[in-house]
Amino acid sequence: MSSSVLGAVTSAVEVTNIDRFGLWILVQEKEYFLSYEEYPWFQNAKLDQVLKVQLLHEGHLRWPELDVDLSIESLEHADNYPLIYK
């Protein structure tokens, strides 16, 4: 009798850490840091609002209670997607 593989990924996205500088999210085995300086929507949000992140499809993150949407592409190449108009 054999058992299933241990350690299988159960969630495609999860918040792995939150501190006074920002938060870390794990998306399909890759981790990203979202600083409050660059992503201010999360700084004063309630914990349960931040933890309720969804991966709508391969490249789209959504926090429905915060009305925040981010693309994975913008996290990987932030310089190409400025959040403040210059």
PDB file of N, CA, C and O in Angstrom:
ATOM      1  N   MET A   1       0.833  -1.164   0.000  1.00  0.00           N
ATOM      2  CA  MET A   1       0.000   0.000   0.000  1.00  0.00           C
ATOM      3  C   MET A   1       0.889   1.243   0.000  1.00  0.00           C
ATOM      4  O   MET A   1       1.827   1.330   0.793  1.00  0.00           O
ATOM      5  N   SER A   2       0.609   2.190  -0.869  1.00  0.00           N
ATOM      6  CA  SER A   2       1.399   3.417  -0.903  1.00  0.00           C
ATOM      7  C   SER A   2       0.504   4.604  -0.576  1.00  0.00           C
ATOM      8  O   SER A   2      -0.699   4.586  -0.834  1.00  0.00           O
ATOM      9  N   SER A   3       1.103   5.609  -0.017  1.00  0.00           N
ATOM     10  CA  SER A   3       0.338   6.810   0.337  1.00  0.00           C
ATOM     11  C   SER A   3       0.664   7.923  -0.639  1.00  0.00           C
ATOM     12  O   SER A   3       1.624   7.837  -1.405  1.00  0.00           O
ATOM     13  N   SER A   4      -0.145   8.969  -0.600  1.00  0.00           N
ATOM     14  CA  SER A   4       0.075  10.097  -1.500  1.00  0.00           C
ATOM     15  C   SER A   4       1.339  10.856  -1.106  1.00  0.00           C
ATOM     16  O   SER A   4       1.847  10.714   0.006  1.00  0.00           O
ATOM     17  N   VAL A   5       1.819  11.642  -2.016  1.00  0.00           N
ATOM     18  CA  VAL A   5       3.032  12.423  -1.788  1.00  0.00           C
ATOM     19  C   VAL A   5       2.761  13.475  -0.716  1.00  0.00           C
ATOM     20  O   VAL A   5       1.769  14.199  -0.787  1.00  0.00           O
ATOM     21  N   LEU A   6       3.633  13.556   0.262  1.00  0.00           N
ATOM     22  CA  LEU A   6       3.503  14.562   1.310  1.00  0.00           C
ATOM     23  C   LEU A   6       3.994  15.913   0.823  1.00  0.00           C
ATOM     24  O   LEU A   6       4.862  15.994  -0.046  1.00  0.00           O
ATOM     25  N   GLY A   7       3.443  16.955   1.380  1.00  0.00           N
ATOM     26  CA  GLY A   7       3.908  18.296   1.069  1.00  0.00           C
ATOM     27  C   GLY A   7       3.366  18.872  -0.221  1.00  0.00           C
ATOM     28  O   GLY A   7       3.938  19.827  -0.748  1.00  0.00           O
ATOM     29  N   ALA A   8       2.300  18.334  -0.739  1.00  0.00           N
ATOM     30  CA  ALA A   8       1.710  18.869  -1.965  1.00  0.00           C
ATOM     31  C   ALA A   8       1.153  20.260  -1.702  1.00  0.00           C
ATOM     32  O   ALA A   8       0.658  20.539  -0.610  1.00  0.00           O
ATOM     33  N   VAL A   9       1.233  21.130  -2.698  1.00  0.00           N
ATOM     34  CA  VAL A   9       0.725  22.483  -2.573  1.00  0.00           C
ATOM     35  C   VAL A   9      -0.792  22.432  -2.513  1.00  0.00           C
ATOM     36  O   VAL A   9      -1.436  21.853  -3.388  1.00  0.00           O
ATOM     37  N   THR A  10      -1.368  23.042  -1.470  1.00  0.00           N
ATOM     38  CA  THR A  10      -2.819  23.031  -1.316  1.00  0.00           C
ATOM     39  C   THR A  10      -3.443  24.352  -1.721  1.00  0.00           C
ATOM     40  O   THR A  10      -4.654  24.424  -1.929  1.00  0.00           O
ATOM     41  N   SER A  11      -2.647  25.386  -1.835  1.00  0.00           N
ATOM     42  CA  SER A  11      -3.160  26.698  -2.203  1.00  0.00           C
ATOM     43  C   SER A  11      -2.245  27.303  -3.258  1.00  0.00           C
ATOM     44  O   SER A  11      -1.021  27.225  -3.148  1.00  0.00           O
ATOM     45  N   ALA A  12      -2.840  27.899  -4.272  1.00  0.00           N
ATOM     46  CA  ALA A  12      -2.045  28.521  -5.326  1.00  0.00           C
ATOM     47  C   ALA A  12      -1.464  29.847  -4.867  1.00  0.00           C
ATOM     48  O   ALA A  12      -0.460  30.302  -5.416  1.00  0.00           O
ATOM     49  N   VAL A  13      -2.082  30.484  -3.858  1.00  0.00           N
ATOM     50  CA  VAL A  13      -1.595  31.759  -3.337  1.00  0.00           C
ATOM     51  C   VAL A  13      -1.893  31.846  -1.840  1.00  0.00           C
ATOM     52  O   VAL A  13      -2.958  31.437  -1.378  1.00  0.00           O
ATOM     53  N   GLU A  14      -0.934  32.386  -1.098  1.00  0.00           N
ATOM     54  CA  GLU A  14      -1.159  32.625   0.323  1.00  0.00           C
ATOM     55  C   GLU A  14      -0.227  33.720   0.827  1.00  0.00           C
ATOM     56  O   GLU A  14       0.872  33.911   0.306  1.00  0.00           O
ATOM     57  N   VAL A  15      -0.681  34.423   1.833  1.00  0.00           N
ATOM     58  CA  VAL A  15       0.152  35.412   2.512  1.00  0.00           C
ATOM     59  C   VAL A  15       0.990  34.629   3.510  1.00  0.00           C
ATOM     60  O   VAL A  15       0.449  33.921   4.360  1.00  0.00           O
ATOM     61  N   THR A  16       2.316  34.754   3.409  1.00  0.00           N
ATOM     62  CA  THR A  16       3.194  33.951   4.267  1.00  0.00           C
ATOM     63  C   THR A  16       3.749  34.721   5.456  1.00  0.00           C
ATOM     64  O   THR A  16       4.152  34.122   6.453  1.00  0.00           O
ATOM     65  N   ASN A  17       3.772  36.058   5.355  1.00  0.00           N
ATOM     66  CA  ASN A  17       4.307  36.855   6.458  1.00  0.00           C
ATOM     67  C   ASN A  17       3.819  38.285   6.321  1.00  0.00           C
ATOM     68  O   ASN A  17       3.633  38.790   5.214  1.00  0.00           O
ATOM     69  N   ILE A  18       3.613  38.930   7.461  1.00  0.00           N
ATOM     70  CA  ILE A  18       3.243  40.349   7.509  1.00  0.00           C
ATOM     71  C   ILE A  18       4.070  40.980   8.618  1.00  0.00           C
ATOM     72  O   ILE A  18       4.128  40.456   9.730  1.00  0.00           O
ATOM     73  N   ASP A  19       4.710  42.106   8.315  1.00  0.00           N
ATOM     74  CA  ASP A  19       5.426  42.835   9.357  1.00  0.00           C
ATOM     75  C   ASP A  19       5.227  44.331   9.158  1.00  0.00           C
ATOM     76  O   ASP A  19       4.371  44.733   8.370  1.00  0.00           O
ATOM     77  N   ARG A  20       5.986  45.151   9.843  1.00  0.00           N
ATOM     78  CA  ARG A  20       5.773  46.600   9.782  1.00  0.00           C
ATOM     79  C   ARG A  20       6.228  47.223   8.469  1.00  0.00           C
ATOM     80  O   ARG A  20       5.945  48.394   8.217  1.00  0.00           O
ATOM     81  N   PHE A  21       6.922  46.469   7.633  1.00  0.00           N
ATOM     82  CA  PHE A  21       7.408  46.978   6.354  1.00  0.00           C
ATOM     83  C   PHE A  21       6.542  46.570   5.166  1.00  0.00           C
ATOM     84  O   PHE A  21       6.539  47.246   4.137  1.00  0.00           O
ATOM     85  N   GLY A  22       5.811  45.473   5.306  1.00  0.00           N
ATOM     86  CA  GLY A  22       5.003  44.991   4.202  1.00  0.00           C
ATOM     87  C   GLY A  22       4.576  43.556   4.404  1.00  0.00           C
ATOM     88  O   GLY A  22       4.543  43.052   5.527  1.00  0.00           O
ATOM     89  N   LEU A  23       4.247  42.903   3.298  1.00  0.00           N
ATOM     90  CA  LEU A  23       3.813  41.521   3.384  1.00  0.00           C
ATOM     91  C   LEU A  23       4.449  40.687   2.285  1.00  0.00           C
ATOM     92  O   LEU A  23       4.836  41.196   1.233  1.00  0.00           O
ATOM     93  N   TRP A  24       4.546  39.405   2.555  1.00  0.00           N
ATOM     94  CA  TRP A  24       5.079  38.440   1.596  1.00  0.00           C
ATOM     95  C   TRP A  24       3.934  37.552   1.156  1.00  0.00           C
ATOM     96  O   TRP A  24       3.136  37.091   1.971  1.00  0.00           O
ATOM     97  N   ILE A  25       3.865  37.317  -0.148  1.00  0.00           N
ATOM     98  CA  ILE A  25       2.876  36.382  -0.662  1.00  0.00           C
ATOM     99  C   ILE A  25       3.588  35.304  -1.467  1.00  0.00           C
ATOM    100  O   ILE A  25       4.572  35.564  -2.159  1.00  0.00           O
ATOM    101  N   LEU A  26       3.073  34.113  -1.359  1.00  0.00           N
ATOM    102  CA  LEU A  26       3.596  32.970  -2.095  1.00  0.00           C
ATOM    103  C   LEU A  26       2.583  32.637  -3.181  1.00  0.00           C
ATOM    104  O   LEU A  26       1.432  32.300  -2.904  1.00  0.00           O
ATOM    105  N   VAL A  27       3.041  32.741  -4.420  1.00  0.00           N
ATOM    106  CA  VAL A  27       2.170  32.468  -5.569  1.00  0.00           C
ATOM    107  C   VAL A  27       2.818  31.355  -6.383  1.00  0.00           C
ATOM    108  O   VAL A  27       3.878  31.538  -6.982  1.00  0.00           O
ATOM    109  N   GLN A  28       2.171  30.214  -6.393  1.00  0.00           N
ATOM    110  CA  GLN A  28       2.654  29.064  -7.145  1.00  0.00           C
ATOM    111  C   GLN A  28       4.150  28.838  -6.960  1.00  0.00           C
ATOM    112  O   GLN A  28       4.905  28.761  -7.930  1.00  0.00           O
ATOM    113  N   GLU A  29       4.561  28.732  -5.707  1.00  0.00           N
ATOM    114  CA  GLU A  29       5.925  28.410  -5.306  1.00  0.00           C
ATOM    115  C   GLU A  29       6.946  29.524  -5.524  1.00  0.00           C
ATOM    116  O   GLU A  29       8.150  29.277  -5.448  1.00  0.00           O
ATOM    117  N   LYS A  30       6.482  30.755  -5.795  1.00  0.00           N
ATOM    118  CA  LYS A  30       7.384  31.896  -5.905  1.00  0.00           C
ATOM    119  C   LYS A  30       6.915  32.966  -4.933  1.00  0.00           C
ATOM    120  O   LYS A  30       5.726  33.280  -4.874  1.00  0.00           O
ATOM    121  N   GLU A  31       7.859  33.532  -4.160  1.00  0.00           N
ATOM    122  CA  GLU A  31       7.490  34.500  -3.134  1.00  0.00           C
ATOM    123  C   GLU A  31       7.781  35.927  -3.592  1.00  0.00           C
ATOM    124  O   GLU A  31       8.785  36.197  -4.251  1.00  0.00           O
ATOM    125  N   TYR A  32       6.871  36.833  -3.221  1.00  0.00           N
ATOM    126  CA  TYR A  32       6.990  38.249  -3.559  1.00  0.00           C
ATOM    127  C   TYR A  32       6.818  39.073  -2.296  1.00  0.00           C
ATOM    128  O   TYR A  32       6.026  38.730  -1.418  1.00  0.00           O
ATOM    129  N   PHE A  33       7.578  40.181  -2.214  1.00  0.00           N
ATOM    130  CA  PHE A  33       7.440  41.121  -1.099  1.00  0.00           C
ATOM    131  C   PHE A  33       6.699  42.348  -1.594  1.00  0.00           C
ATOM    132  O   PHE A  33       7.076  42.942  -2.604  1.00  0.00           O
ATOM    133  N   LEU A  34       5.649  42.729  -0.888  1.00  0.00           N
ATOM    134  CA  LEU A  34       4.876  43.928  -1.207  1.00  0.00           C
ATOM    135  C   LEU A  34       5.068  44.914  -0.064  1.00  0.00           C
ATOM    136  O   LEU A  34       4.459  44.773   0.997  1.00  0.00           O
ATOM    137  N   SER A  35       5.914  45.910  -0.286  1.00  0.00           N
ATOM    138  CA  SER A  35       6.168  46.892   0.758  1.00  0.00           C
ATOM    139  C   SER A  35       4.971  47.840   0.878  1.00  0.00           C
ATOM    140  O   SER A  35       4.279  48.105  -0.105  1.00  0.00           O
ATOM    141  N   TYR A  36       4.742  48.338   2.071  1.00  0.00           N
ATOM    142  CA  TYR A  36       3.652  49.292   2.274  1.00  0.00           C
ATOM    143  C   TYR A  36       3.935  50.604   1.544  1.00  0.00           C
ATOM    144  O   TYR A  36       3.011  51.326   1.167  1.00  0.00           O
ATOM    145  N   GLU A  37       5.205  50.901   1.350  1.00  0.00           N
ATOM    146  CA  GLU A  37       5.572  52.118   0.627  1.00  0.00           C
ATOM    147  C   GLU A  37       5.092  52.047  -0.830  1.00  0.00           C
ATOM    148  O   GLU A  37       4.601  53.035  -1.377  1.00  0.00           O
ATOM    149  N   GLU A  38       5.237  50.897  -1.435  1.00  0.00           N
ATOM    150  CA  GLU A  38       4.832  50.728  -2.827  1.00  0.00           C
ATOM    151  C   GLU A  38       3.389  50.259  -2.977  1.00  0.00           C
ATOM    152  O   GLU A  38       2.759  50.511  -4.004  1.00  0.00           O
ATOM    153  N   TYR A  39       2.865  49.584  -1.971  1.00  0.00           N
ATOM    154  CA  TYR A  39       1.499  49.050  -1.999  1.00  0.00           C
ATOM    155  C   TYR A  39       0.766  49.489  -0.725  1.00  0.00           C
ATOM    156  O   TYR A  39       0.516  48.669   0.158  1.00  0.00           O
ATOM    157  N   PRO A  40       0.425  50.774  -0.627  1.00  0.00           N
ATOM    158  CA  PRO A  40      -0.124  51.334   0.614  1.00  0.00           C
ATOM    159  C   PRO A  40      -1.500  50.801   1.009  1.00  0.00           C
ATOM    160  O   PRO A  40      -1.918  50.986   2.152  1.00  0.00           O
ATOM    161  N   TRP A  41      -2.204  50.152   0.103  1.00  0.00           N
ATOM    162  CA  TRP A  41      -3.555  49.661   0.394  1.00  0.00           C
ATOM    163  C   TRP A  41      -3.566  48.633   1.507  1.00  0.00           C
ATOM    164  O   TRP A  41      -4.591  48.447   2.163  1.00  0.00           O
ATOM    165  N   PHE A  42      -2.453  47.966   1.732  1.00  0.00           N
ATOM    166  CA  PHE A  42      -2.399  46.892   2.716  1.00  0.00           C
ATOM    167  C   PHE A  42      -2.003  47.377   4.117  1.00  0.00           C
ATOM    168  O   PHE A  42      -2.232  46.669   5.098  1.00  0.00           O
ATOM    169  N   GLN A  43      -1.427  48.543   4.219  1.00  0.00           N
ATOM    170  CA  GLN A  43      -0.847  48.991   5.489  1.00  0.00           C
ATOM    171  C   GLN A  43      -1.874  49.106   6.616  1.00  0.00           C
ATOM    172  O   GLN A  43      -1.596  48.677   7.736  1.00  0.00           O
ATOM    173  N   ASN A  44      -3.030  49.663   6.353  1.00  0.00           N
ATOM    174  CA  ASN A  44      -4.033  49.839   7.405  1.00  0.00           C
ATOM    175  C   ASN A  44      -5.206  48.878   7.273  1.00  0.00           C
ATOM    176  O   ASN A  44      -6.231  49.043   7.935  1.00  0.00           O
ATOM    177  N   ALA A  45      -5.053  47.880   6.422  1.00  0.00           N
ATOM    178  CA  ALA A  45      -6.110  46.892   6.232  1.00  0.00           C
ATOM    179  C   ALA A  45      -6.148  45.933   7.422  1.00  0.00           C
ATOM    180  O   ALA A  45      -5.150  45.724   8.111  1.00  0.00           O
ATOM    181  N   LYS A  46      -7.316  45.368   7.637  1.00  0.00           N
ATOM    182  CA  LYS A  46      -7.463  44.358   8.681  1.00  0.00           C
ATOM    183  C   LYS A  46      -6.786  43.066   8.223  1.00  0.00           C
ATOM    184  O   LYS A  46      -6.705  42.773   7.030  1.00  0.00           O
ATOM    185  N   LEU A  47      -6.314  42.320   9.183  1.00  0.00           N
ATOM    186  CA  LEU A  47      -5.599  41.077   8.897  1.00  0.00           C
ATOM    187  C   LEU A  47      -6.418  40.139   8.020  1.00  0.00           C
ATOM    188  O   LEU A  47      -5.902  39.604   7.039  1.00  0.00           O
ATOM    189  N   ASP A  48      -7.683  39.933   8.358  1.00  0.00           N
ATOM    190  CA  ASP A  48      -8.490  39.002   7.572  1.00  0.00           C
ATOM    191  C   ASP A  48      -8.714  39.496   6.147  1.00  0.00           C
ATOM    192  O   ASP A  48      -8.909  38.682   5.245  1.00  0.00           O
ATOM    193  N   GLN A  49      -8.692  40.813   5.921  1.00  0.00           N
ATOM    194  CA  GLN A  49      -8.827  41.346   4.566  1.00  0.00           C
ATOM    195  C   GLN A  49      -7.582  41.042   3.729  1.00  0.00           C
ATOM    196  O   GLN A  49      -7.685  40.720   2.545  1.00  0.00           O
ATOM    197  N   VAL A  50      -6.421  41.147   4.347  1.00  0.00           N
ATOM    198  CA  VAL A  50      -5.161  40.880   3.645  1.00  0.00           C
ATOM    199  C   VAL A  50      -5.017  39.390   3.347  1.00  0.00           C
ATOM    200  O   VAL A  50      -4.516  39.014   2.287  1.00  0.00           O
ATOM    201  N   LEU A  51      -5.448  38.554   4.263  1.00  0.00           N
ATOM    202  CA  LEU A  51      -5.296  37.108   4.085  1.00  0.00           C
ATOM    203  C   LEU A  51      -6.234  36.528   3.037  1.00  0.00           C
ATOM    204  O   LEU A  51      -5.984  35.436   2.528  1.00  0.00           O
ATOM    205  N   LYS A  52      -7.302  37.232   2.708  1.00  0.00           N
ATOM    206  CA  LYS A  52      -8.275  36.732   1.727  1.00  0.00           C
ATOM    207  C   LYS A  52      -7.870  37.115   0.309  1.00  0.00           C
ATOM    208  O   LYS A  52      -8.563  37.874  -0.369  1.00  0.00           O
ATOM    209  N   VAL A  53      -6.759  36.587  -0.115  1.00  0.00           N
ATOM    210  CA  VAL A  53      -6.252  36.837  -1.470  1.00  0.00           C
ATOM    211  C   VAL A  53      -6.655  35.670  -2.367  1.00  0.00           C
ATOM    212  O   VAL A  53      -6.675  34.515  -1.943  1.00  0.00           O
ATOM    213  N   GLN A  54      -6.973  35.999  -3.605  1.00  0.00           N
ATOM    214  CA  GLN A  54      -7.383  34.988  -4.575  1.00  0.00           C
ATOM    215  C   GLN A  54      -6.479  35.053  -5.798  1.00  0.00           C
ATOM    216  O   GLN A  54      -6.033  36.129  -6.198  1.00  0.00           O
ATOM    217  N   LEU A  55      -6.218  33.908  -6.376  1.00  0.00           N
ATOM    218  CA  LEU A  55      -5.550  33.838  -7.670  1.00  0.00           C
ATOM    219  C   LEU A  55      -6.637  33.514  -8.679  1.00  0.00           C
ATOM    220  O   LEU A  55      -7.085  32.372  -8.772  1.00  0.00           O
ATOM    221  N   LEU A  56      -7.067  34.533  -9.444  1.00  0.00           N
ATOM    222  CA  LEU A  56      -8.191  34.349 -10.357  1.00  0.00           C
ATOM    223  C   LEU A  56      -7.801  33.535 -11.572  1.00  0.00           C
ATOM    224  O   LEU A  56      -8.595  32.728 -12.056  1.00  0.00           O
ATOM    225  N   HIS A  57      -6.625  33.728 -12.061  1.00  0.00           N
ATOM    226  CA  HIS A  57      -6.045  32.891 -13.102  1.00  0.00           C
ATOM    227  C   HIS A  57      -4.551  33.005 -12.965  1.00  0.00           C
ATOM    228  O   HIS A  57      -4.084  33.634 -12.015  1.00  0.00           O
ATOM    229  N   GLU A  58      -3.801  32.451 -13.832  1.00  0.00           N
ATOM    230  CA  GLU A  58      -2.342  32.350 -13.676  1.00  0.00           C
ATOM    231  C   GLU A  58      -1.648  33.658 -13.328  1.00  0.00           C
ATOM    232  O   GLU A  58      -0.618  33.637 -12.654  1.00  0.00           O
ATOM    233  N   GLY A  59      -2.171  34.780 -13.759  1.00  0.00           N
ATOM    234  CA  GLY A  59      -1.439  36.021 -13.544  1.00  0.00           C
ATOM    235  C   GLY A  59      -2.187  37.136 -12.865  1.00  0.00           C
ATOM    236  O   GLY A  59      -1.781  38.292 -12.981  1.00  0.00           O
ATOM    237  N   HIS A  60      -3.278  36.840 -12.150  1.00  0.00           N
ATOM    238  CA  HIS A  60      -4.112  37.901 -11.583  1.00  0.00           C
ATOM    239  C   HIS A  60      -4.431  37.623 -10.124  1.00  0.00           C
ATOM    240  O   HIS A  60      -5.082  36.631  -9.797  1.00  0.00           O
ATOM    241  N   LEU A  61      -3.961  38.517  -9.239  1.00  0.00           N
ATOM    242  CA  LEU A  61      -4.251  38.417  -7.808  1.00  0.00           C
ATOM    243  C   LEU A  61      -5.359  39.396  -7.453  1.00  0.00           C
ATOM    244  O   LEU A  61      -5.417  40.503  -7.990  1.00  0.00           O
ATOM    245  N   ARG A  62      -6.240  38.983  -6.545  1.00  0.00           N
ATOM    246  CA  ARG A  62      -7.369  39.827  -6.154  1.00  0.00           C
ATOM    247  C   ARG A  62      -7.594  39.737  -4.657  1.00  0.00           C
ATOM    248  O   ARG A  62      -7.628  38.649  -4.081  1.00  0.00           O
ATOM    249  N   TRP A  63      -7.749  40.907  -4.034  1.00  0.00           N
ATOM    250  CA  TRP A  63      -8.159  41.030  -2.644  1.00  0.00           C
ATOM    251  C   TRP A  63      -9.541  41.660  -2.679  1.00  0.00           C
ATOM    252  O   TRP A  63      -9.641  42.887  -2.687  1.00  0.00           O
ATOM    253  N   PRO A  64     -10.614  40.872  -2.702  1.00  0.00           N
ATOM    254  CA  PRO A  64     -11.956  41.406  -2.910  1.00  0.00           C
ATOM    255  C   PRO A  64     -12.417  42.401  -1.844  1.00  0.00           C
ATOM    256  O   PRO A  64     -13.092  43.378  -2.169  1.00  0.00           O
ATOM    257  N   GLU A  65     -12.069  42.172  -0.597  1.00  0.00           N
ATOM    258  CA  GLU A  65     -12.525  43.068   0.463  1.00  0.00           C
ATOM    259  C   GLU A  65     -11.786  44.403   0.461  1.00  0.00           C
ATOM    260  O   GLU A  65     -12.255  45.373   1.056  1.00  0.00           O
ATOM    261  N   LEU A  66     -10.642  44.457  -0.200  1.00  0.00           N
ATOM    262  CA  LEU A  66      -9.871  45.696  -0.294  1.00  0.00           C
ATOM    263  C   LEU A  66     -10.029  46.359  -1.663  1.00  0.00           C
ATOM    264  O   LEU A  66      -9.559  47.477  -1.872  1.00  0.00           O
ATOM    265  N   ASP A  67     -10.685  45.675  -2.584  1.00  0.00           N
ATOM    266  CA  ASP A  67     -10.838  46.128  -3.961  1.00  0.00           C
ATOM    267  C   ASP A  67      -9.475  46.400  -4.602  1.00  0.00           C
ATOM    268  O   ASP A  67      -9.265  47.428  -5.246  1.00  0.00           O
ATOM    269  N   VAL A  68      -8.555  45.452  -4.408  1.00  0.00           N
ATOM    270  CA  VAL A  68      -7.199  45.548  -4.942  1.00  0.00           C
ATOM    271  C   VAL A  68      -6.975  44.394  -5.914  1.00  0.00           C
ATOM    272  O   VAL A  68      -7.256  43.236  -5.604  1.00  0.00           O
ATOM    273  N   ASP A  69      -6.467  44.733  -7.091  1.00  0.00           N
ATOM    274  CA  ASP A  69      -6.109  43.751  -8.107  1.00  0.00           C
ATOM    275  C   ASP A  69      -4.672  44.014  -8.534  1.00  0.00           C
ATOM    276  O   ASP A  69      -4.303  45.160  -8.793  1.00  0.00           O
ATOM    277  N   LEU A  70      -3.870  42.978  -8.609  1.00  0.00           N
ATOM    278  CA  LEU A  70      -2.490  43.098  -9.060  1.00  0.00           C
ATOM    279  C   LEU A  70      -2.172  41.958 -10.027  1.00  0.00           C
ATOM    280  O   LEU A  70      -2.660  40.838  -9.874  1.00  0.00           O
ATOM    281  N   SER A  71      -1.364  42.263 -11.001  1.00  0.00           N
ATOM    282  CA  SER A  71      -0.913  41.204 -11.898  1.00  0.00           C
ATOM    283  C   SER A  71       0.445  40.705 -11.412  1.00  0.00           C
ATOM    284  O   SER A  71       1.239  41.468 -10.861  1.00  0.00           O
ATOM    285  N   ILE A  72       0.698  39.431 -11.622  1.00  0.00           N
ATOM    286  CA  ILE A  72       1.995  38.848 -11.268  1.00  0.00           C
ATOM    287  C   ILE A  72       3.094  39.555 -12.063  1.00  0.00           C
ATOM    288  O   ILE A  72       4.186  39.792 -11.547  1.00  0.00           O
ATOM    289  N   GLU A  73       2.804  39.881 -13.293  1.00  0.00           N
ATOM    290  CA  GLU A  73       3.760  40.593 -14.156  1.00  0.00           C
ATOM    291  C   GLU A  73       4.202  41.898 -13.498  1.00  0.00           C
ATOM    292  O   GLU A  73       5.383  42.241 -13.550  1.00  0.00           O
ATOM    293  N   SER A  74       3.277  42.629 -12.883  1.00  0.00           N
ATOM    294  CA  SER A  74       3.632  43.899 -12.244  1.00  0.00           C
ATOM    295  C   SER A  74       4.490  43.685 -10.996  1.00  0.00           C
ATOM    296  O   SER A  74       5.276  44.561 -10.636  1.00  0.00           O
ATOM    297  N   LEU A  75       4.354  42.550 -10.340  1.00  0.00           N
ATOM    298  CA  LEU A  75       5.203  42.245  -9.188  1.00  0.00           C
ATOM    299  C   LEU A  75       6.605  41.846  -9.631  1.00  0.00           C
ATOM    300  O   LEU A  75       7.591  42.187  -8.976  1.00  0.00           O
ATOM    301  N   GLU A  76       6.689  41.129 -10.735  1.00  0.00           N
ATOM    302  CA  GLU A  76       7.991  40.682 -11.227  1.00  0.00           C
ATOM    303  C   GLU A  76       8.771  41.795 -11.912  1.00  0.00           C
ATOM    304  O   GLU A  76      10.002  41.792 -11.888  1.00  0.00           O
ATOM    305  N   HIS A  77       8.073  42.743 -12.520  1.00  0.00           N
ATOM    306  CA  HIS A  77       8.708  43.831 -13.266  1.00  0.00           C
ATOM    307  C   HIS A  77       8.082  45.165 -12.863  1.00  0.00           C
ATOM    308  O   HIS A  77       7.485  45.862 -13.683  1.00  0.00           O
ATOM    309  N   ALA A  78       8.232  45.501 -11.587  1.00  0.00           N
ATOM    310  CA  ALA A  78       7.583  46.683 -11.024  1.00  0.00           C
ATOM    311  C   ALA A  78       7.969  47.980 -11.743  1.00  0.00           C
ATOM    312  O   ALA A  78       7.152  48.897 -11.823  1.00  0.00           O
ATOM    313  N   ASP A  79       9.180  48.074 -12.259  1.00  0.00           N
ATOM    314  CA  ASP A  79       9.614  49.285 -12.949  1.00  0.00           C
ATOM    315  C   ASP A  79       8.792  49.572 -14.199  1.00  0.00           C
ATOM    316  O   ASP A  79       8.673  50.722 -14.620  1.00  0.00           O
ATOM    317  N   ASN A  80       8.229  48.530 -14.786  1.00  0.00           N
ATOM    318  CA  ASN A  80       7.404  48.706 -15.982  1.00  0.00           C
ATOM    319  C   ASN A  80       5.979  49.120 -15.663  1.00  0.00           C
ATOM    320  O   ASN A  80       5.221  49.482 -16.563  1.00  0.00           O
ATOM    321  N   TYR A  81       5.602  49.069 -14.374  1.00  0.00           N
ATOM    322  CA  TYR A  81       4.235  49.360 -13.948  1.00  0.00           C
ATOM    323  C   TYR A  81       4.257  50.319 -12.757  1.00  0.00           C
ATOM    324  O   TYR A  81       3.954  49.912 -11.635  1.00  0.00           O
ATOM    325  N   PRO A  82       4.612  51.589 -12.986  1.00  0.00           N
ATOM    326  CA  PRO A  82       4.648  52.532 -11.865  1.00  0.00           C
ATOM    327  C   PRO A  82       3.237  52.768 -11.304  1.00  0.00           C
ATOM    328  O   PRO A  82       2.273  52.910 -12.057  1.00  0.00           O
ATOM    329  N   LEU A  83       3.137  52.807  -9.978  1.00  0.00           N
ATOM    330  CA  LEU A  83       1.858  53.023  -9.345  1.00  0.00           C
ATOM    331  C   LEU A  83       1.555  54.500  -9.168  1.00  0.00           C
ATOM    332  O   LEU A  83       0.421  54.878  -8.874  1.00  0.00           O
ATOM    333  N   ILE A  84       2.560  55.325  -9.347  1.00  0.00           N
ATOM    334  CA  ILE A  84       2.398  56.776  -9.215  1.00  0.00           C
ATOM    335  C   ILE A  84       2.809  57.410 -10.540  1.00  0.00           C
ATOM    336  O   ILE A  84       3.900  57.167 -11.055  1.00  0.00           O
ATOM    337  N   TYR A  85       1.920  58.215 -11.066  1.00  0.00           N
ATOM    338  CA  TYR A  85       2.195  58.890 -12.336  1.00  0.00           C
ATOM    339  C   TYR A  85       3.259  59.960 -12.131  1.00  0.00           C
ATOM    340  O   TYR A  85       3.172  60.747 -11.188  1.00  0.00           O
ATOM    341  N   LYS A  86       4.259  59.997 -13.003  1.00  0.00           N
ATOM    342  CA  LYS A  86       5.336  60.993 -12.874  1.00  0.00           C
ATOM    343  C   LYS A  86       5.234  61.996 -13.998  1.00  0.00           C
ATOM    344  O   LYS A  86       6.045  62.919 -14.077  1.00  0.00           O
TER     345      LYS A  86
END
